Amino acid sequence: MTTPWSVSWVTAFIDVPGSSREDVVRFWSAVTASTESPARGDGGEFVSLLPEQGDPFLAVQRTGTASTAGTETTGPSIHLDLHVLSPAEAADRAAASGARVLHRSPHGYVVVSSPGGFVHCFVRAGHHVRPEPVRWPRGHESLVDQVCLDIPPSAYEAECRYWSELTGWRLRRSASRPEFHHLERPPGVPLRLLLQRLDADHPDAVAPVTAHLDLACDDRAAEVARHVSLGATVVSDPGGGWTVLHDPAGSSYCVTDRDPHAG
């Protein structure tokens, strides 16, 4: 059943300081075989990455001045736009589940912060078509298809409950990695939400909830090599089916062995 707060699409924004935006747009455009949209926003701070087919679900925001959330942001980060029929009703539902409403825009979107401090926006839904994975010259395929929320241990249960209640999507625990849960997205939604409980000794274990992007691919070695050739830096390969990298602005993200078609 579709409700005023049903999430029909998810857009991930890569928020970067102004001095880094062009490098980040160039890098992620190449990573995803996308082209840059015309800039929009009062100060031209937003750029969408337009895939070869399907509709955009990745964007870059220049920060360092007042951001969408009405706060000052200087370092790279990720925030989400959740597309719903009624942003106002979705925000009220989020607040009832423990979120804090940060800004109600006269343009119709609403900015909220989850119980653990992760900023996300509700925007008006439209018709969207999920892009297919990109096949690269070496024959492998890849797709950005997941946002991982990195959650301090003290906030983990509240965040799992919040995102499950907010979206109405089924929350499932990983059978092999108890620190992970994911939400079962409806067909056609481009980004899955993964919730990771950080180790107590992790540098961000007492920080607000943050997020990073994950790519699915069918040849991780080839995909990682492609990213490095475009300017990424390998941070670690901890085992378990993923490699951690930094983009040109220093944002962490992962290339994973998950199926780029099925997730």
C-alpha positions, -999 to 999 in steps of 0.1 A, spaced: 0 0 0 13 34 -10 12 60 18 22 97 18 55 87 34 63 57 12 98 60 -1 98 55 -39 134 67 -47 166 74 -28 192 99 -40 226 100 -24 244 134 -22 282 135 -20 288 167 0 322 182 -5 340 216 1 338 239 -29 375 236 -37 370 198 -43 337 197 -61 351 197 -97 375 169 -90 348 149 -72 323 154 -100 349 144 -126 358 113 -106 323 100 -99 312 108 -134 339 85 -147 333 59 -120 296 56 -130 298 65 -167 276 95 -160 275 131 -173 273 163 -153 239 180 -152 236 218 -153 242 233 -118 212 242 -98 204 257 -64 205 294 -53 243 293 -56 247 266 -82 258 242 -55 241 211 -68 250 189 -97 234 156 -106 252 127 -122 232 116 -152 235 79 -161 236 67 -197 202 51 -192 177 54 -163 173 83 -139 199 100 -117 203 89 -81 237 104 -73 244 141 -69 272 163 -56 267 193 -33 292 220 -28 294 228 9 314 251 32 285 276 31 250 271 44 241 236 33 207 220 26 204 212 62 211 248 72 243 239 89 280 247 81 298 218 65 335 218 57 345 182 51 333 155 28 301 136 38 270 118 25 234 128 29 202 112 15 171 125 -2 141 103 4 114 108 -23 79 106 -9 44 119 -19 42 143 11 75 155 26 57 172 54 38 141 65 70 120 62 88 144 84 61 143 110 63 105 109 101 107 113 98 130 143 74 105 159 101 79 155 128 100 172 141 123 144 147 160 148 133 184 122 160 208 111 144 228 84 111 231 65 117 248 32 92 269 14 103 250 -17 86 218 -2 115 197 11 121 190 48 155 183 64 156 160 94 183 143 116 179 107 127 182 98 164 219 92 158 224 125 140 224 114 103 210 142 82 185 133 54 158 151 34 123 144 23 115 156 -12 86 152 -35 84 119 -54 84 117 -92 86 89 -117 120 73 -119 136 44 -137 165 25 -120 197 24 -141 213 -9 -150 249 -18 -142 275 -4 -165 296 -29 -186 332 -18 -188 357 -24 -217 374 -53 -197 341 -71 -196 331 -66 -160 300 -47 -146 296 -24 -117 270 -1 -101 267 21 -71 238 5 -54 241 8 -16 246 34 11 261 21 43 252 40 75 282 38 99 267 38 134 283 40 168 274 11 191 254 32 215 230 43 186 228 11 167 195 -3 180 178 31 178 189 36 142 178 2 131 144 7 146 142 42 132 150 33 96 128 3 96 98 23 110 104 52 87 106 33 55 84 3 64 110 -19 47 118 -52 63 150 -52 85 172 -82 80 203 -92 99 233 -107 81 237 -144 88 275 -142 88 283 -107 100 262 -98 131 274 -61 129 253 -57 97 216 -53 91 200 -42 58 166 -30 47 148 -48 19 142 -21 -7 112 -23 -30 117 -31 -66 130 -1 -86 146 18 -57 182 24 -67 200 23 -34 198 -3 -6 204 8 30 230 -11 50 233 -4 87 268 -12 101 275 -12 139 310 2 143 335 -14 167 338 3 200 374 13 192 366 27 158 376 64 154 339 74 146 324 52 174 313 82 194 306 105 165 272 111 149 261 85 123 279 89 90 276 71 57 295 59 27 288 46 -8 292 10 -18 295 -4 -54 286 -39 -65 307 -55 -91 315 -89 -107 353 -85 -108 365 -65 -78 402 -66 -88 394 -51 -122 370 -25 -107 395 -14 -80 422 -10 -106 398 11 -127 391 34 -98 428 38 -89 435 48 -125 408 75 -121 424 89 -90 412 68 -61 434 55 -33 432 21 -18 429 23 20 424 -14 30 412 -48 19 400 -63 52 386 -95 37 350 -104 36 344 -93 1 351 -56 -1 379 -31 -6 379 4 10 390 33 -11 392 71 -8 380 94 -36 399 125 -46 383 145 -17 392 119 9 357 104 12 357 66 20 337 42 -1 338 5 -8 339 -18 -39 322 -51 -30 317 -85 -45 279 -82 -44 260 -90 -76 256 -57 -95 222 -69 -108 207 -86 -78 225 -68 -50 
